[in-house]
Amino acid sequence: MPAAKDVRFWDRTARKYAASPIEDMAGYERSIEHARRLLKSTDVVFEFGCGTGTTALKLAPAVARYVATDFSPEMIAIAREKAAAGGCANVEFAVTAPESAHWPDASFDAALGFNVLHLIPDRATALRGVHRMLKPGGLFLSKTPQLKAMNPGIRLLVPLMQAVGQAPYVSFLSAEDLEREIEANGFEIIDRAKHSSGKKDMRTFFVARKI
Ligand SMILES: C[S@@+](CC[C@H](N)C(=O)[O-])C[C@H]1O[C@@H](n2cnc3c(N)ncnc32)[C@H](O)[C@@H]1O
């Protein structure tokens, strides 16, 4: 179950998050293109931690139906405003977390989680939730900040910020940690890509398949 204080953090942050530009737009577009190449026009797609729906609204035109979710009602409210303004008909937004999502087993052809796995304390349960809702052989595409590789100072700063409500829960993961966890929860990693425009890419794009 997500912590109420984390939901409140993301609700408070939502309008600011929506207004802030994507840091590495070219790298982000490479991830979107990679995802588009893997998705089929007949696919039904599930996204978790969708934020204000930017990725959902870019990918929905390439698939049959796109269900985008986030545990923050405020993020979803903004995503719905953007979808209404853009006239995107095959995307629906819902407030939920992957571990408590209500869709039946094997409902989706593919799942996406961008910039969110490190924010989930019980990743095993979340990954098993995604696994349950995917069809056999379904794809799980993820991209997650690997904070273990970052400046160690951040490890001291984050708990201080959390104590005053200025940071949410975060895990300091490496690419290897992520791989191990994804594979331990019923997936095989079938591809890894680096999309960043910078020299160091600390957000490996993983393509995993439900075993
Ligand atoms: C850093 S934002 C990323 C948003 C979007 N995926 C992107 O790449 O721009 C993280 C999002 O994950 C959501 N989130 C954080 N923890 C979550 C959880 N445990 N379950 C579901 N969503 C969560 C937050 O509300 C927020 O919208």
PDBQT file of the ligand as one rigid body, heavy atoms in Angstrom, charges set to zero:
ROOT
HETATM    1  C1  LIG A 301       9.111  11.369 -11.265  1.00  0.00    +0.000 C 
HETATM    2  S1  LIG A 301       7.402  11.247 -11.656  1.00  0.00    +0.000 S 
HETATM    3  C2  LIG A 301       7.447  10.453 -13.252  1.00  0.00    +0.000 C 
HETATM    4  C3  LIG A 301       6.213  10.722 -14.054  1.00  0.00    +0.000 C 
HETATM    5  C4  LIG A 301       6.281  10.173 -15.482  1.00  0.00    +0.000 C 
HETATM    6  N1  LIG A 301       6.312   8.730 -15.522  1.00  0.00    +0.000 N 
HETATM    7  C5  LIG A 301       7.487  10.755 -16.194  1.00  0.00    +0.000 C 
HETATM    8  O1  LIG A 301       8.389   9.989 -16.595  1.00  0.00    +0.000 OA
HETATM    9  O2  LIG A 301       7.510  11.991 -16.350  1.00  0.00    +0.000 OA
HETATM   10  C6  LIG A 301       6.913   9.901 -10.628  1.00  0.00    +0.000 C 
HETATM   11  C7  LIG A 301       5.414   9.635 -10.672  1.00  0.00    +0.000 C 
HETATM   12  O3  LIG A 301       5.181   8.396 -10.022  1.00  0.00    +0.000 OA
HETATM   13  C8  LIG A 301       4.094   8.527  -9.126  1.00  0.00    +0.000 C 
HETATM   14  N2  LIG A 301       4.348   7.565  -8.049  1.00  0.00    +0.000 N 
HETATM   15  C9  LIG A 301       5.267   7.658  -7.075  1.00  0.00    +0.000 A 
HETATM   16  N3  LIG A 301       5.217   6.580  -6.284  1.00  0.00    +0.000 NA
HETATM   17  C10 LIG A 301       4.222   5.794  -6.784  1.00  0.00    +0.000 A 
HETATM   18  C11 LIG A 301       3.669   4.559  -6.372  1.00  0.00    +0.000 A 
HETATM   19  N4  LIG A 301       4.141   3.932  -5.282  1.00  0.00    +0.000 N 
HETATM   20  N5  LIG A 301       2.664   4.022  -7.110  1.00  0.00    +0.000 NA
HETATM   21  C12 LIG A 301       2.191   4.686  -8.202  1.00  0.00    +0.000 A 
HETATM   22  N6  LIG A 301       2.656   5.882  -8.641  1.00  0.00    +0.000 NA
HETATM   23  C13 LIG A 301       3.661   6.419  -7.917  1.00  0.00    +0.000 A 
HETATM   24  C14 LIG A 301       4.090   9.985  -8.705  1.00  0.00    +0.000 C 
HETATM   25  O4  LIG A 301       2.814  10.413  -8.325  1.00  0.00    +0.000 OA
HETATM   26  C15 LIG A 301       4.583  10.678  -9.967  1.00  0.00    +0.000 C 
HETATM   27  O5  LIG A 301       3.508  11.049 -10.792  1.00  0.00    +0.000 OA
ENDROOT
TORSDOF 0
